[in-house]
Amino acid sequence: MDVLLLVLGIICLIIFLITFYQFLKNKRRLSSKQYVTLAVALLSLAVRLIIISNSGGAGNQETSETHTATITSVTNVIINPQEPADTTTETTTSTETPELTPTPTATPTPTPTLTVKPVLLKEMVHNWTRNNSYDYIYFGCKLDNMPVLWRVLSANQDTLTLLCEKVQAAMQYDKHSSEWRESMLCNWLNTEYMDVTFSESERNTLTLIEENNCVTIPSQNDMRFSGYGFSDVKHDINRIANADSGIWNTALYINTSNHHPAYYTKTPDGGRTVVIVGSDGKFKSAEVTRHDLGVRPMVSLNLDKLVYTSGDGSMDNPYIVEIK
């Protein structure tokens, strides 16, 4: 019996050494609970062995079974340690992204591009009539940077004939002659006046209103032509004009009774005189050397190059155009 106890002691020692080596090799450590359990079990076994040894080695089957159970319990604690319960509950949810079936995308219907056709002025402007009177248009710029107001005398399929609504300058017609095309006034209108009043694009819209000239002044016949809204009446009020702001040369004569200026026509009335329109609308004659008579320019425009932008064509709300 003493030999059996010795063997059991040796087995306990071997099991302990094997277990210790295993934990060292695997770099594992026992928990406090496991150490306590192992110590208690070994202590219990040692006490039992001592008691049995002191009792003279007598034993019975029950004692042997108790030793065997104790050894088995110690072995299970060492070899199969139970990890302490983790107080933190970690829920691992394995979420698999479902394979999405692509939804067929409808091909968008292209939005048609709307092309707004520009409105040409020729589609709106009209000749003078007794019912509609005159149309008016802004074109060019005065010395005060304000637009020049023009009266529409005629509008055919291709050209627009305009007369300045107000007197733009006070100039000498010429020093010696009443011949229009050779006059100082004709030259000034087609050089300095045209370059200052009209932009480059506007100048490109001008058409020849007479041979070699894009700017002129009305003739006596123009100022009594019924197609332009005038008449043979001596005092035609449609011929009366006012002085404009931003005028060239402030020496313009203004009649003190009716507050209107007189202005030149290009119709000769002798070698050194020309027909003028008086402040009362009556035709008169004046010397070409006068500096205080007014100038009322007249031009012709290419209607195909004028695009309407705004205005109703009235004197208070003239047509405003862009150059095509």
Secondary structure, 3 states (H helix, E strand, C coil): CHHHHHHHHHHHHHHHHHHHHHHHHCCCCCCHHHHHHHHHHHHHHHHHHHHHHHCCCCCCHHHHHHHHHHHHHHHHHHHCCCCCCCCCCCCCCCCCCCCCCCCCCCCCCCCCCCCCCCCEHHHCCCCCECCCECCEEEEEECCCCCEEEEEEEEECCCEEEEEECCEEEECCCCCCCCCHHHCHHHHHHHHHHHHHHCCHHHHCCECCCECCECEECCCCCHHHCHHHCCCCCCCCHHHCCCEEEEEECCCCCECCCCCCECEEEEEECCCCEEEEECCCCCEEEEECCCCCCEECCEEEEEHHHEEEEECCCCCCCCEEEEEC
